Amino acid sequence: MKRYSEYKSNYDKYPVVSVSESAEGLCWRGWAEIASQLRNALDALDKPVKILVVECYQGVYDQEVRTELQTRLPNAMWLDSASAMKDSSAIDDFLKDDITDDEIFGYMTRHGIDCYFDETRVAGLRKKMGEVSSGVIVVYGVGAAYVAPRHDILVYADMARWEIQLRFRRNEVSNVGVSNCMERASLQYKRGFFVDWRICDRFKKTLMRQWDYVLDTNVKGDPKMATAAAVDAGLQKVSKSPFRVVPFFDPGPWGGQWMKEICDLDRNVPNFAWCFDCVPEENSLYLGFGEVRFEIPSIDLVFSYPRELLGNPVYGRFGDEFPIRFDFLDTMGGGNLSLQVHPLTQYIQEKFGMHYTQDESYYILDAESDASVYLGVKENIVPEEMIQALTEAQQTGRFDAGKYVGNYPVKKHDHVLIPAGTVHCSGRNSMVLEISATPYIFTFKLWDWGRLGLDGRPRPINIGHGKHVIQWNRTESWVRREIYNQIEQVAEGDGWIEEHTGLHECEFIETRRHWFTKPVYHETGGSVNVLNLVEGREAIVESPTGDFEPFVVHYAETFIIPDSVKRYTIRPYGESEGCRCATVKAFVKHNV
């Protein structure tokens, strides 16, 4: 087996779902083409007053979009939805219970788009629109379709959340209704996660069937606009076939070097800590229109075709949320992750308004000889003493983790299960494929080894929350019996072996590993399947009945099989033909 530093990468960082061989009549690139198409659409309307609404997700570059469109639609009346919003202080006051004063956590808001608006100002804008007897009116911004519910053409300017976060870090955009672009990015992110994105998503879902066009401005200066019908055709195709979302890589204070080599990343970046490889709330989806790569948030697929994607049992339980997350945690040549614990379901519901919690597991993709995980607590620990030691460590910079927390060696292809309430972290020199439930932000850090974040600030510690959810009975004997490498062979056939590798009975996700040299037959079984090729250079996913095009995956790539696929096979392919490959598959348990 080659070391990762000797591996020739074949990882696809830009997976595209081809929708059409040509972009003609479906997708336009550049502001000149986009404005020309909008002018043509407006000219085709046989009425004296024509209303164009450009509804925006939070994070769009307002100045770019407004300037470019206003220049090319010079005779239109331009109305900005922001002018009908409440004053920023009133918005802050109204949402303060959801934003909270906490450094990291807020409360999942229950409010809708109307909470940003002053109804008197809205009425004023509507009156102004009603007084126009001829010409074009453009209403632009977050909530533009709320201000102008009756419109002739609706353009939705969507935005990927990872791009929004990068814009926060560069102090380029503000949260909805306030001017806070210079605020710390972590606080902007918190407000987005708990408030803005919840509200924008709720409003988006009411508008999706009304869209005429979708606008992609994720790359500054390189906008694309597609017809809503073309985007929907792409989403329909994705909902019926294997696909990958667009991975996003990010550095961190403990990051490593493995992903640089395996995923062919920028060697000049000091490290990469995370890869979000299947987090549809965060990731994008590329739809291909000829040579144009059109980017939308992958959560749009979940909103549009939840039953086809998730399966009826999963949709019935989680609604239009994607409950399974795959991501990478790279500590190869890096440091330990923060010592942490995730909230129990009851706690996350009561404190944060989230209805399920972050159960997870670590699948070890690769490891050096000294790799280990911290897991559970030592036998006969006095909880009050450990909490006191953690609290004092925030001042002294010293915490004896080995005195209080179990430490276990790990090697390539081990699988460690981490139900919520279990103290844990990956040690240095390991490459973790984290398989978990989706609520990824709800991590209570207990100890961070005295490090600073990449922003030069101490990373927030959450002992106040953590002490209420640590399960103190999860000691070394329990860990070895319940969650440390609980791997069991469950089936075998011609050229393949199937193993149950997790998760724990407390967790709603089931994982199966298949080792294979010949085709393996799979059934989705009423749940979306998420897989990763954990061994082998290439494999191919095929339909036994020819219902979808063959789909090639490469080492370490995560891919998604919608439940609507029902049946599929996976076999070694290309460079891996005749070799032993392996996949890890996750799905939601619902037949217990």
C-alpha positions, 0 to 999 in steps of 0.5 A: 500500500502506497503512502498518501504522499506517494498517491497519484490523485484522481479525486474529482473536485468539480463533479458536474451533473450534465443537464444539456449538451448546449446552454442555448436557450437554457442558460446565459453567462455574463451580465450582458447576456443575462440582461439581454434575456431579461429585456427580451422576456419583459418585451414579450409581456403585453401589458403597460406595467411590467414588474421584474422581481429579483429575490435574493438569498442572504450573501449576494453581492448587492452592489454588483448585481444592482449596478450591472442590471441597473446599467443594462435596464436604464429606463426601469424604476428600481426599488430596493426591498431593504428600504421597506425593512425595519431599522436594524435596531428593531430587527436586532431587538425582535430577533435577540432571543434567537440570536442570543449573546452566546459566542457560538449558539443561537436558537433555530428561529421560527419566524418568517420573512415578514419579521424583517419588514416594516408594514407601513414602509411595505405599504408605501412601496406597494402604493408607489408601484401602484401609481406607475401607469407604464414601464418596467419596475424592478424590485430587488433584494432579500424579501423582494417577492414579499414586497411585490407578491404580484409580479410578472417575472421572478428571478431568484438569486441563490447563494451557496452557504460556503461562499457566504461564509468566505464572504463573511471572513472577507468582511464583504457582506452583512446579515439580513437587514443590518450593516454588520459586515465588519463584525467577526465572521463567527458571529455573522455565521451564527446569525446566518445559521440560526436566523437568516438562512432558516428564514430565507429557506422558508421563503425560498420554498414558497417561491420555487414553483414560481421561479422564472429564472435562477441567478448564480452569482457565486463567482464574482464577475462571472454570473450565470442565469438559467431558466427555472425549467432547466434547473428543475430538469437538472434537479429531477435528473439528480433525484433519480440517479447517483450524484456527488455534491461539490466538496469544500475544503477548509484549513484549521488549527489542527489540520493535516496534509493527507487531503492535499495529496489525495484530493490534489489541493493547493500545496501552498496552503499550510494545512487542510482540516475539513472537507465537507463532502456531503453536507447538503445544507453547506455544499453546492451542486453543479448543473452542466449546461453545455460548457457552463457549470451552473452552481446552486445550493444542493439543499435545493434538491432536498426542497424540490424532490424530498421523497424521491431523494430521501425515501418516504420513511426518511421524509416522514421522519425528518421532513425536507432535511438531509439527515446524513453527513459525510465529511473528512477530518485530517490530522495527518501531520497535524494535531488533536481535534478539540476534546468535545461532546455533542448534546443529547436529543432532549438537550438540543431540542430544549436549548436550541430548537433542533429536533435531532442531534449530532450522533456520529462516528469516525471511520479511519481512512488512513492512519500512522502507527501512532494514531489514536482516538480519545473516547469516553471517560476513565473508570471511576472518574468523579465528574465534578473533579473532571469538570473542575480540571477542565475549567481550571485548564482555561486559565492554566493552559494545562489539562491531563486528558490521559487522566480522565479520558480513554485513549485507543489506538486506531488503524486504517479501516477501523470504525469508532462509534460516537453516540451523542453524550460521549466525550471524544476526539480524534488524535493526530496522524489520522484521516477520519471519514466522519459519518454522522447526523447532520446538525454539525454546528452543535459541538461542545468543546471541552478542551482545545489543547491550549491552541488559538484559532486561525483568527488568532483568538482562543476557540470558544469552550463550552464546558457550561453546556458540555457538563450537562450532557456528558454520559459518565457511564461511558467508561472504558469497559463500555467503550470496548463493549459498545462502540470500539470497532464493533464490526461483524460480517453479515453476508457473503457472496461471489466476490464480495463480503458485507459487514455491519460496522455501526452505528450504535443502537442509540443512533439512527444511522446504519453503516455497512462495509462491502469488500468486493472484487466483483459486482455487489448488488444493493437496494436503497431500502426506503432510505437515501444511501450515502457511500464512500469508496474507502478502498480502490482507485475506481468503481462504477455504479450501474443500474441493473435495469438501465434506469440511469447512466453508469456513474464512476467514482474514485478513491475517497469520493462520497456519493449519494444514491437517491432512494428512487433508484431502488436497485444498483450495483457497484463493481471495480472499474478502470485501474481497479479491475481485478483488485479488491475495493471497499465502500462504506454505506450509510442509511437511515434505520427505519425497520426496527 
